[in-house]
């Protein structure tokens, strides 16, 4: 049991480090290629989309997809 928890935790830490590093490199590339205004636009778009992603990431997607009712699927699409 402990090995499974350790392995899962290790994978989570590795994936968080990898995605953070890749995001940092993308931010540097955008800043270099598009300048201050382009990076500002990128930041505005990211700040707008991030709260929407958090809502989906909190498990609402899994809850809606577990139910087989088409009404819940339509609610997911509108959400």
C-alpha positions as CSV (number, residue, x, y, z in Angstrom):
1,X,0.0,0.0,0.0
2,X,2.8,2.4,0.9
3,X,4.6,1.7,-2.4
4,X,1.5,2.6,-4.3
5,X,1.0,5.8,-2.4
6,X,4.7,6.7,-2.9
7,X,4.6,5.9,-6.6
8,X,1.5,8.0,-7.1
9,X,2.9,10.9,-5.1
10,X,6.1,10.7,-7.1
11,X,4.2,10.8,-10.4
12,X,2.2,13.8,-9.2
13,X,5.3,15.7,-8.1
14,X,7.1,14.9,-11.4
15,X,4.1,16.0,-13.5
16,X,3.7,19.3,-11.6
17,X,7.4,20.1,-12.0
18,X,7.2,19.2,-15.7
19,X,4.1,21.3,-16.4
20,X,5.5,24.2,-14.4
21,X,8.8,24.1,-16.3
22,X,7.1,23.9,-19.7
23,X,4.8,26.8,-18.8
24,X,7.7,28.9,-17.7
25,X,9.5,28.2,-21.0
26,X,6.4,29.0,-23.0
27,X,6.1,32.3,-21.1
28,X,9.7,33.2,-21.9
29,X,9.2,32.4,-25.6
30,X,6.0,34.4,-25.8
31,X,7.7,37.4,-24.1
32,X,10.7,37.3,-26.4
33,X,8.7,36.8,-29.6
34,X,5.8,39.2,-29.0
35,X,7.2,41.8,-26.6
36,X,5.5,43.5,-23.8
37,X,2.1,44.0,-25.4
38,X,1.9,40.4,-26.7
39,X,2.8,39.0,-23.4
40,X,0.2,41.3,-21.7
41,X,-2.5,39.9,-24.1
42,X,-1.4,36.4,-23.3
43,X,-1.6,37.1,-19.5
44,X,-5.1,38.6,-19.9
45,X,-6.3,35.5,-21.8
46,X,-4.7,33.2,-19.3
47,X,-6.2,35.1,-16.3
48,X,-9.7,34.9,-18.0
49,X,-9.6,31.2,-18.7
50,X,-7.9,30.0,-15.5
51,X,-11.0,30.3,-13.2
52,X,-13.1,28.4,-15.8
53,X,-10.5,25.6,-15.8
54,X,-10.6,25.5,-12.0
55,X,-14.4,24.9,-12.0
56,X,-14.0,21.9,-14.4
57,X,-10.9,20.6,-12.5
58,X,-12.8,20.5,-9.2
59,X,-14.6,17.3,-10.4
60,X,-17.7,18.7,-11.9
61,X,-16.8,17.0,-15.2
62,X,-16.6,13.6,-13.5
63,X,-19.8,14.1,-11.6
64,X,-21.7,15.0,-14.8
65,X,-20.2,12.3,-16.9
66,X,-21.0,9.6,-14.3
67,X,-24.7,10.2,-14.7
68,X,-26.3,8.9,-17.9
69,X,-29.0,11.4,-18.2
70,X,-28.7,13.6,-21.3
71,X,-29.9,16.6,-19.2
72,X,-26.7,16.5,-17.2
73,X,-24.6,16.3,-20.3
74,X,-26.3,19.3,-21.7
75,X,-25.7,21.2,-18.5
76,X,-22.0,20.2,-18.7
77,X,-21.8,21.6,-22.2
78,X,-23.4,24.9,-21.1
79,X,-21.1,25.1,-18.0
